Amino acid sequence: MTTGFDHILNWRLLAGSHPFPGPDGGTCINEAALVAAGLPYRAIRASADCPPCFSRPLSAYALGLNDAMPDRERHRLMAFVLRLSGSADTSMVEAERTRFLALASIRGLLPPLLDRAGLPDLAARCAEASVLPEALAAARAAAWRGGARAQAAALRRDWRAGALAAAVARTATAAIRAADDPRCAAEIAEGAAAFASGTWERAAAILDAALRIGRQAPDIDLVAARSRLDAARGMVDA
């Protein structure tokens, strides 16, 4: 990693939307990408707020991760700050990206949670799914079984088992919705992270892989990006 990019990584990402960067950065990942690319700044509350040159599925997933990640993990997203502007592609490619985010999240993020919950058969079904319909069928089974276990645990007043089973049901339900809404793919990571170590690292790797599908963002000069970010947070004259 170059020195220029090391400097960019010093930008501080925060959950939520922001009217303008603070002195230490203080934006979400998509807002930071606006600044780095030299685009007019705006607060980003949803992927629809991004400029048309941003891929909607990719920016939705990135925003979902940004808002769900704890502070100690959110810095991982700065590796993508130069790759979002200019990533928009045809509707066919965007649909492929949405399917990929759903399938990769079900295969990569659900299994550790299901194993932790004592559901190795469903974990294997998710991990081994080769196409999205197979993955969604496994997620539906996990949502149903997790819900049944949560109800049984509540009757036993086994709150610990109930919390884990409820997390399975909630996270698997998000996985089902991810087929249509890429932000729900980030909810899979959010649901699994409390129970499965390494979840955020795997979620960032999924974003990296999704960004390699279709049109790639044009190269942004590191020096220029660094200057824009510094100017936005008042480190140099705008």
TIBADREN-969388 format. One line per 2 residues: number of its first residue (from 1); their letters; for each residue x, y, z of N, C-alpha, C, O, CB. Coordinates in steps of 0.1 Angstrom, whole numbers. Glycine has a CB too. Layout:
BEGIN
NUM	A	X/Y/Z/X/Y/Z/X/Y/Z/X/Y/Z/X/Y/Z | ...
! end
This chain:
BEGIN
1	MT	8/-12/0/0/0/0/9/12/0/19/13/8/-10/0/12 | 5/22/-8/14/34/-10/12/43/2/2/42/10/11/41/-23
3	TG	22/52/3/21/62/14/9/70/13/2/74/23/34/70/14 | 5/74/1/-6/83/-2/-19/76/3/-28/82/9/-8/86/-16
5	FD	-20/63/1/-32/56/5/-32/54/20/-43/54/26/-33/42/-2 | -20/52/26/-19/51/41/-26/63/47/-33/63/57/-5/49/45
7	HI	-23/75/41/-28/87/46/-43/88/45/-50/93/54/-22/99/39 | -48/83/33/-63/83/31/-70/75/42/-81/78/47/-66/77/18
9	LN	-63/64/46/-69/55/57/-71/62/70/-78/57/79/-60/43/58 | -65/74/72/-66/81/84/-80/88/86/-84/93/96/-55/92/86
11	WR	-87/89/74/-101/94/75/-109/86/84/-109/74/84/-107/95/61 | -117/93/92/-126/85/102/-140/83/97/-146/93/93/-126/93/116
13	LL	-144/71/96/-157/68/92/-167/67/104/-163/62/115/-158/55/84 | -179/72/102/-189/71/113/-202/65/108/-204/66/96/-191/85/119
15	AG	-210/60/116/-223/55/112/-232/67/110/-231/78/115/-229/46/123 | -242/65/101/-252/75/98/-247/85/87/-236/84/82/-255/83/110
17	SH	-256/95/84/-253/105/74/-248/117/81/-251/119/92/-266/108/65 | -241/126/73/-235/137/79/-236/149/70/-232/148/58/-220/134/83
19	PF	-240/161/75/-241/173/66/-228/177/60/-228/182/49/-246/185/74 | -217/175/67/-204/178/61/-193/172/70/-195/170/82/-201/194/60
21	PG	-182/168/65/-171/161/73/-167/170/85/-166/182/84/-159/158/64 | -163/163/95/-158/170/107/-142/171/105/-137/167/95/-161/163/120
23	PD	-136/176/115/-121/178/114/-113/165/114/-102/165/109/-116/186/126 | -119/154/118/-112/141/117/-118/132/107/-116/120/107/-112/134/131
25	GG	-126/138/97/-133/130/87/-147/130/90/-154/139/86/-127/115/87 | -152/120/97/-166/120/102/-176/119/91/-185/128/91/-168/132/110
27	TC	-176/109/83/-186/107/73/-188/92/72/-181/84/78/-182/113/59 | -198/88/64/-200/74/60/-191/71/48/-185/80/43/-214/70/57
29	IN	-190/58/44/-181/54/34/-184/61/20/-176/65/13/-180/39/32 | -197/62/17/-201/68/5/-199/83/4/-195/88/-6/-216/65/2
31	EA	-200/89/16/-197/104/16/-182/106/15/-178/116/8/-202/110/30 | -174/97/21/-160/98/19/-156/96/4/-147/103/-1/-152/88/28
33	AL	-163/87/-2/-160/84/-17/-164/97/-25/-157/99/-35/-168/72/-21 | -174/104/-21/-178/116/-28/-166/126/-28/-162/132/-38/-190/122/-23
35	VA	-161/128/-16/-150/138/-13/-138/134/-21/-132/142/-28/-147/139/2 | -134/121/-20/-122/116/-27/-123/118/-42/-112/120/-48/-119/102/-23
37	AG	-135/116/-47/-136/117/-62/-138/131/-67/-138/134/-79/-148/109/-66 | -139/141/-58/-141/155/-61/-155/158/-66/-157/168/-73/-132/158/-73
39	LP	-165/150/-61/-179/153/-65/-185/162/-54/-180/163/-43/-187/140/-66 | -196/169/-58/-203/178/-48/-207/170/-36/-213/159/-37/-215/185/-55
41	YR	-205/175/-24/-208/168/-12/-223/168/-9/-229/178/-12/-200/174/0 | -227/157/-4/-241/156/1/-242/145/12/-234/136/12/-251/152/-11
43	AI	-251/147/21/-253/136/31/-260/124/24/-269/126/16/-262/142/42 | -255/112/28/-260/100/22/-268/92/32/-262/87/42/-249/91/16
45	RA	-281/91/31/-289/84/40/-293/70/35/-297/61/42/-302/92/44 | -293/69/21/-296/57/14/-288/56/1/-283/67/-3/-312/55/12
47	SA	-288/45/-5/-280/44/-18/-286/53/-28/-279/58/-38/-280/30/-23 | -299/56/-27/-306/65/-37/-301/79/-36/-302/87/-46/-321/65/-35
49	DC	-294/83/-25/-288/96/-24/-275/97/-31/-270/109/-32/-287/99/-9 | -269/86/-35/-256/87/-41/-258/92/-56/-269/91/-62/-250/73/-41
51	PP	-247/98/-62/-248/102/-75/-250/90/-85/-247/79/-81/-235/109/-79 | -255/92/-97/-258/81/-106/-246/73/-110/-247/61/-114/-264/87/-119
53	CF	-234/78/-108/-222/71/-111/-218/60/-101/-209/53/-103/-210/81/-113 | -225/60/-90/-223/50/-79/-232/38/-82/-244/40/-84/-226/56/-65
55	SR	-227/26/-82/-235/14/-83/-245/13/-71/-240/14/-59/-226/1/-83 | -257/12/-74/-267/12/-63/-265/-1/-54/-265/1/-42/-281/12/-69
57	PL	-264/-13/-59/-262/-24/-50/-250/-23/-42/-250/-26/-30/-262/-37/-58 | -239/-19/-48/-226/-18/-41/-226/-7/-30/-222/-9/-19/-214/-16/-50
59	SA	-232/4/-33/-233/15/-23/-242/12/-12/-240/15/-1/-237/28/-30 | -253/4/-15/-263/0/-5/-256/-10/5/-258/-8/17/-275/-6/-11
61	YA	-249/-19/-1/-242/-29/8/-231/-22/16/-230/-24/28/-236/-40/0 | -223/-13/10/-213/-6/17/-219/3/28/-214/3/39/-205/3/8
63	LG	-230/9/25/-237/18/35/-242/9/47/-241/13/59/-248/26/29 | -248/-2/44/-253/-11/54/-242/-16/63/-243/-16/75/-260/-23/48
65	LN	-230/-20/58/-219/-24/66/-214/-12/74/-211/-13/86/-207/-29/57 | -213/0/68/-208/12/75/-216/15/88/-211/18/98/-209/24/66
67	DA	-230/13/86/-238/17/98/-239/6/108/-242/8/120/-252/20/93 | -236/-7/104/-237/-18/113/-223/-21/120/-223/-26/131/-241/-31/106
69	MP	-212/-18/114/-199/-21/120/-197/-13/132/-200/-1/133/-188/-19/109 | -191/-19/142/-186/-12/154/-174/-3/150/-168/-5/139/-182/-21/166
71	DR	-171/7/158/-161/17/154/-147/10/151/-140/14/143/-159/27/165 | -144/0/159/-131/-6/157/-130/-14/144/-119/-18/140/-129/-16/169
73	ER	-141/-17/137/-141/-24/125/-143/-16/113/-139/-20/102/-151/-35/126 | -150/-4/114/-154/3/103/-143/8/94/-145/11/82/-162/15/107
75	HR	-131/10/99/-120/14/91/-117/5/79/-111/10/69/-107/15/100 | -121/-7/80/-119/-17/69/-125/-11/56/-120/-14/45/-125/-30/72
77	LM	-135/-3/57/-142/1/45/-134/12/37/-137/14/25/-156/7/48 | -125/19/44/-117/29/37/-109/23/25/-105/31/16/-108/36/46
79	AF	-107/10/25/-100/4/14/-108/5/1/-102/3/-10/-97/-11/17 | -121/9/2/-129/9/-10/-133/23/-14/-141/25/-23/-142/1/-8
81	VL	-127/33/-7/-131/47/-9/-129/52/-24/-136/61/-28/-123/56/1 | -119/47/-31/-116/51/-44/-123/42/-55/-121/44/-67/-101/51/-47
83	RL	-131/33/-50/-137/23/-60/-152/24/-62/-157/16/-69/-133/9/-55 | -158/33/-55/-173/34/-56/-177/44/-67/-186/41/-75/-178/39/-43
85	SG	-171/56/-68/-175/65/-78/-171/60/-92/-159/57/-94/-168/79/-76 | -180/59/-101/-178/54/-114/-180/39/-115/-177/33/-126/-164/56/-118
87	SA	-186/33/-105/-188/18/-105/-202/14/-111/-204/3/-114/-187/13/-91 | -211/24/-114/-224/21/-119/-223/14/-132/-214/17/-140/-232/34/-120
89	DT	-232/4/-135/-232/-4/-147/-246/-6/-152/-255/0/-147/-224/-17/-145 | -247/-14/-162/-260/-17/-167/-270/-24/-157/-265/-29/-147/-259/-26/-180
91	SM	-283/-24/-160/-292/-30/-151/-289/-45/-149/-291/-51/-139/-306/-28/-156 | -284/-51/-160/-281/-65/-160/-269/-68/-150/-270/-77/-142/-278/-71/-174
93	VE	-259/-60/-151/-248/-61/-142/-251/-58/-128/-247/-65/-118/-236/-52/-146 | -260/-48/-125/-264/-44/-112/-272/-56/-106/-271/-58/-94/-272/-31/-112
95	AE	-280/-62/-114/-288/-74/-109/-278/-85/-105/-280/-92/-96/-298/-78/-119 | -268/-87/-114/-258/-97/-111/-251/-94/-97/-249/-104/-89/-248/-99/-122
97	RT	-248/-82/-95/-241/-78/-83/-250/-81/-71/-246/-86/-60/-237/-63/-83 | -263/-78/-72/-273/-80/-61/-274/-95/-58/-273/-99/-46/-287/-75/-65
99	RF	-274/-103/-68/-275/-118/-66/-262/-123/-60/-262/-131/-51/-277/-125/-80 | -251/-117/-64/-238/-121/-58/-237/-118/-44/-233/-126/-36/-226/-115/-66
101	LA	-241/-106/-40/-241/-102/-26/-249/-111/-17/-245/-115/-6/-245/-87/-24 | -261/-115/-22/-270/-124/-15/-264/-137/-13/-263/-143/-2/-284/-124/-21
103	LA	-259/-143/-25/-254/-157/-24/-241/-157/-16/-239/-167/-8/-251/-162/-39 | -232/-148/-18/-219/-148/-11/-221/-146/4/-214/-152/12/-210/-138/-16
105	SI	-231/-138/8/-234/-136/22/-240/-148/28/-236/-152/40/-243/-124/24 | -249/-155/21/-255/-167/27/-244/-178/28/-244/-185/38/-267/-172/18
107	RG	-236/-179/18/-226/-189/18/-214/-186/28/-209/-196/35/-220/-191/4 | -211/-174/30/-199/-170/38/-202/-166/52/-193/-167/61/-192/-160/31
109	LL	-214/-160/54/-217/-154/67/-226/-162/76/-225/-162/88/-222/-140/65 | -236/-168/70/-246/-176/77/-240/-189/84/-243/-192/95/-257/-180/69
111	PP	-231/-197/77/-227/-210/82/-221/-209/96/-224/-217/105/-217/-216/73 | -211/-199/99/-206/-199/112/-216/-197/123/-215/-202/134/-195/-188/113
113	LL	-226/-188/120/-237/-186/130/-245/-199/132/-249/-202/143/-246/-175/125 | -248/-206/121/-256/-218/122/-249/-229/129/-254/-236/137/-260/-223/108
115	DR	-236/-230/127/-228/-239/134/-228/-236/149/-229/-245/158/-213/-239/129 | -226/-224/152/-227/-219/167/-240/-223/173/-241/-226/185/-224/-204/168
117	AG	-251/-222/165/-264/-225/171/-267/-240/171/-278/-244/174/-274/-218/163 | -258/-248/167/-260/-263/167/-268/-268/155/-276/-277/156/-267/-267/179
119	LP	-267/-261/144/-274/-265/131/-264/-268/120/-265/-261/110/-284/-253/127 | -256/-278/122/-245/-280/112/-251/-284/98/-245/-282/88/-236/-291/117
121	DL	-262/-291/98/-268/-295/85/-272/-283/77/-270/-283/65/-280/-304/87 | -278/-273/83/-282/-261/76/-269/-252/73/-269/-246/62/-291/-252/84
123	AA	-259/-252/81/-247/-246/78/-241/-251/66/-236/-244/57/-237/-247/90 | -241/-265/64/-235/-271/53/-243/-268/40/-238/-265/29/-235/-286/54
125	RC	-257/-268/41/-265/-264/30/-262/-250/25/-261/-248/13/-280/-265/34 | -260/-241/34/-257/-227/30/-244/-226/23/-242/-220/13/-258/-218/42
127	AE	-234/-232/30/-220/-231/25/-218/-238/11/-210/-234/3/-210/-238/35 | -226/-248/9/-225/-256/-4/-234/-252/-15/-234/-257/-26/-227/-271/-1
129	AS	-243/-242/-12/-252/-238/-23/-244/-232/-34/-236/-223/-32/-262/-227/-17 | -247/-236/-46/-240/-232/-58/-247/-221/-66/-241/-213/-73/-237/-243/-67
131	VL	-260/-220/-63/-268/-210/-70/-278/-203/-60/-280/-209/-49/-277/-216/-82 | -282/-192/-63/-290/-184/-53/-303/-191/-49/-306/-191/-37/-294/-171/-59
133	PE	-311/-198/-57/-323/-205/-53/-320/-215/-42/-327/-217/-32/-330/-211/-64 | -308/-222/-43/-305/-232/-33/-301/-225/-20/-305/-230/-9/-292/-240/-38
135	AL	-294/-214/-21/-291/-206/-9/-303/-201/-2/-304/-201/10/-281/-195/-13 | -312/-196/-10/-325/-190/-4/-333/-201/3/-339/-199/13/-333/-183/-14
137	AA	-333/-213/-3/-341/-224/3/-335/-228/16/-342/-230/26/-341/-236/-6 | -321/-228/17/-314/-231/30/-317/-220/40/-319/-223/52/-299/-233/27
139	AR	-317/-207/35/-320/-196/45/-334/-197/50/-336/-194/62/-318/-183/37 | -344/-201/42/-357/-202/46/-359/-213/57/-365/-212/67/-367/-205/34
141	AA	-352/-224/55/-352/-235/64/-345/-230/77/-350/-234/88/-344/-247/59 | -335/-222/77/-328/-217/89/-337/-208/96/-338/-208/108/-315/-211/85
143	AW	-344/-199/89/-353/-190/95/-364/-197/102/-368/-193/114/-360/-180/84 | -370/-207/96/-381/-215/103/-376/-222/115/-382/-222/126/-387/-225/93
145	RG	-364/-229/114/-359/-237/125/-355/-227/136/-357/-230/148/-348/-246/121 | -348/-216/133/-344/-207/143/-356/-201/151/-356/-200/163/-336/-195/137
147	GA	-367/-198/143/-379/-193/150/-385/-203/159/-389/-200/170/-389/-189/140 | -386/-216/155/-391/-227/163/-383/-229/176/-388/-230/187/-392/-240/155
149	RA	-370/-228/174/-361/-230/186/-362/-218/195/-362/-220/208/-346/-232/181 | -363/-206/190/-365/-194/199/-378/-195/207/-378/-192/219/-365/-182/190
151	QA	-388/-200/201/-401/-201/208/-400/-212/219/-405/-210/230/-413/-205/198 | -394/-223/215/-392/-234/225/-383/-229/237/-386/-233/248/-386/-247/219
153	AA	-373/-222/234/-364/-217/244/-371/-207/253/-369/-207/266/-352/-210/238 | -380/-199/248/-388/-189/256/-397/-197/265/-398/-193/277/-396/-180/247
155	LR	-403/-208/261/-411/-216/270/-403/-222/281/-409/-223/292/-418/-227/262 | -391/-225/279/-382/-231/289/-376/-220/298/-369/-223/308/-371/-240/283
157	RD	-377/-207/293/-370/-196/299/-355/-197/299/-348/-193/308/-375/-194/314 | -351/-203/288/-337/-204/285/-333/-192/276/-332/-194/264/-333/-218/278
159	WR	-330/-181/282/-328/-169/275/-316/-169/266/-316/-163/255/-328/-157/285 | -305/-175/271/-293/-175/262/-295/-183/249/-292/-178/239/-281/-182/270
161	AG	-301/-195/250/-304/-203/238/-314/-195/230/-313/-196/217/-309/-217/242 | -324/-189/236/-334/-181/229/-328/-170/221/-332/-167/209/-344/-176/238
163	AL	-318/-163/227/-312/-152/220/-304/-157/207/-305/-150/197/-302/-144/229 | -297/-168/208/-290/-173/197/-300/-178/186/-298/-175/174/-281/-185/202
165	AA	-310/-185/190/-320/-190/180/-327/-178/174/-330/-179/162/-330/-199/187 | -330/-168/181/-337/-156/175/-327/-149/165/-332/-144/155/-341/-146/186
167	AV	-314/-149/169/-305/-143/159/-304/-151/146/-303/-145/135/-291/-143/166 | -305/-164/147/-306/-173/135/-318/-169/127/-317/-167/115/-306/-187/139
169	AR	-330/-168/133/-342/-165/126/-341/-152/120/-345/-150/108/-354/-166/135 | -337/-142/127/-336/-128/122/-326/-127/111/-329/-120/101/-333/-118/133
171	TA	-314/-133/112/-304/-132/102/-308/-139/89/-305/-135/78/-291/-137/108 | -314/-151/91/-318/-159/79/-329/-152/72/-330/-152/60/-322/-173/84
173	TA	-338/-145/79/-348/-137/72/-342/-126/64/-347/-123/53/-358/-131/83 | -332/-119/70/-325/-109/62/-319/-115/50/-318/-108/39/-314/-102/71
175	AI	-314/-127/51/-307/-134/39/-318/-136/28/-314/-134/16/-301/-147/43 | -330/-139/32/-340/-141/22/-343/-128/15/-345/-128/2/-353/-147/28
177	RA	-344/-117/22/-347/-104/16/-335/-98/8/-337/-90/-1/-350/-94/27 | -323/-103/11/-311/-98/3/-312/-101/-12/-305/-95/-19/-299/-105/9
179	AD	-320/-111/-16/-322/-114/-30/-327/-102/-38/-325/-100/-50/-331/-126/-32 | -334/-93/-31/-340/-81/-37/-334/-68/-32/-335/-58/-38/-355/-81/-35
181	DP	-328/-68/-20/-323/-56/-13/-309/-58/-8/-307/-65/2/-333/-52/-2 | -299/-53/-15/-285/-55/-11/-282/-51/3/-272/-56/9/-276/-48/-21
183	RC	-289/-41/8/-286/-36/22/-289/-48/32/-283/-48/42/-294/-24/25 | -299/-56/28/-302/-68/37/-290/-77/38/-288/-85/48/-314/-75/32
185	AA	-281/-78/27/-269/-86/28/-260/-81/39/-254/-89/46/-262/-86/15 | -260/-68/41/-252/-63/53/-259/-67/66/-252/-68/76/-251/-48/52
187	EI	-272/-68/66/-279/-72/78/-275/-87/82/-275/-90/94/-294/-71/77 | -271/-95/72/-266/-108/75/-254/-107/84/-252/-114/94/-264/-116/62
189	AE	-245/-99/79/-232/-97/87/-235/-91/101/-229/-96/110/-223/-87/79 | -244/-82/102/-248/-76/115/-253/-87/124/-249/-87/136/-258/-65/113
191	GA	-262/-95/119/-268/-106/128/-258/-116/132/-259/-122/143/-279/-112/121 | -248/-119/123/-239/-130/126/-227/-125/135/-221/-133/142/-233/-136/113
193	AA	-223/-112/134/-211/-107/140/-210/-110/155/-200/-112/160/-210/-93/137 | -222/-109/162/-222/-110/176/-219/-124/181/-215/-126/192/-235/-106/182
195	FA	-220/-134/172/-218/-148/175/-207/-155/168/-203/-166/172/-231/-155/173 | -202/-149/157/-192/-156/149/-180/-146/146/-182/-136/140/-198/-161/136
197	SG	-168/-150/151/-157/-141/149/-153/-141/135/-155/-150/127/-145/-146/158 | -147/-130/130/-142/-129/117/-153/-125/107/-151/-124/95/-136/-141/112
199	TW	-165/-122/112/-176/-118/103/-174/-106/95/-176/-106/83/-189/-117/111 | -169/-95/101/-167/-83/94/-156/-84/84/-157/-78/73/-163/-72/104
201	ER	-146/-91/87/-135/-93/77/-141/-101/64/-138/-97/53/-123/-102/83 | -149/-111/67/-155/-118/55/-165/-109/48/-166/-109/35/-163/-130/60
203	AA	-172/-100/55/-182/-91/48/-174/-81/39/-179/-78/28/-190/-84/59 | -163/-76/44/-155/-67/36/-149/-74/24/-148/-68/13/-143/-61/44
205	AI	-146/-87/25/-141/-95/14/-152/-97/3/-149/-97/-9/-135/-108/18 | -164/-98/8/-175/-99/-1/-177/-86/-9/-180/-87/-21/-188/-103/6
207	LD	-176/-75/-3/-177/-62/-10/-165/-61/-20/-168/-56/-31/-176/-50/0 | -154/-65/-17/-142/-65/-26/-145/-73/-38/-143/-69/-49/-129/-70/-19
209	AA	-151/-85/-36/-154/-94/-48/-165/-88/-56/-165/-89/-68/-158/-108/-43 | -175/-82/-50/-186/-76/-57/-182/-64/-66/-187/-62/-77/-197/-72/-48
211	LR	-172/-57/-61/-167/-45/-68/-159/-50/-80/-156/-42/-89/-158/-37/-59 | -155/-62/-81/-148/-67/-93/-157/-72/-104/-153/-76/-115/-139/-79/-89
213	IG	-170/-72/-101/-180/-76/-111/-184/-63/-120/-187/-53/-114/-193/-82/-105 | -183/-65/-133/-187/-54/-141/-177/-42/-142/-165/-44/-140/-200/-49/-137
215	RQ	-183/-30/-144/-175/-18/-146/-167/-15/-134/-172/-15/-122/-183/-6/-150 | -154/-12/-136/-145/-8/-125/-144/7/-124/-144/14/-135/-131/-14/-126
217	AP	-144/13/-112/-142/27/-111/-129/32/-117/-119/25/-117/-143/31/-96 | -129/43/-124/-117/48/-130/-107/52/-119/-111/55/-108/-120/61/-139
219	DI	-94/51/-123/-84/55/-113/-85/69/-109/-87/78/-117/-70/52/-120 | -84/71/-96/-84/84/-90/-70/87/-84/-65/79/-76/-95/86/-78
221	DL	-65/98/-88/-51/101/-84/-51/102/-69/-58/109/-62/-46/114/-90 | -41/95/-63/-40/94/-48/-37/108/-42/-43/111/-32/-30/84/-44
223	VA	-28/115/-48/-25/128/-43/-37/138/-43/-39/145/-33/-13/134/-51 | -44/137/-54/-56/146/-55/-67/141/-45/-73/150/-38/-62/145/-69
225	AR	-69/129/-44/-78/124/-34/-74/128/-20/-82/132/-12/-80/108/-35 | -61/126/-17/-56/130/-4/-59/145/-1/-63/149/10/-42/127/-2
227	SR	-56/153/-11/-58/168/-10/-73/171/-7/-76/180/1/-53/175/-22 | -82/164/-14/-96/167/-13/-101/163/1/-108/171/8/-104/160/-23
229	LD	-96/152/6/-100/147/19/-94/157/30/-101/160/40/-95/133/22 | -82/161/28/-76/170/38/-83/183/38/-85/189/49/-61/172/35
231	AA	-86/188/26/-93/201/25/-107/200/32/-111/210/39/-95/205/11 | -114/189/30/-127/188/36/-127/188/51/-137/193/57/-134/175/31
233	RG	-117/183/57/-116/183/71/-108/194/77/-104/194/89/-111/169/76 | -104/204/69/-98/216/73/-83/214/76/-77/223/82/-104/220/85
235	MV	-76/204/71/-62/202/73/-54/211/64/-43/215/67/-58/188/71 | -59/214/52/-53/224/43/-64/233/38/-76/230/40/-46/216/31
237	DA	-60/244/32/-70/253/26/-78/246/15/-72/239/7/-63/266/21 | -91/248/15/-100/242/5/-97/249/-9/-103/246/-19/-115/244/9
! end
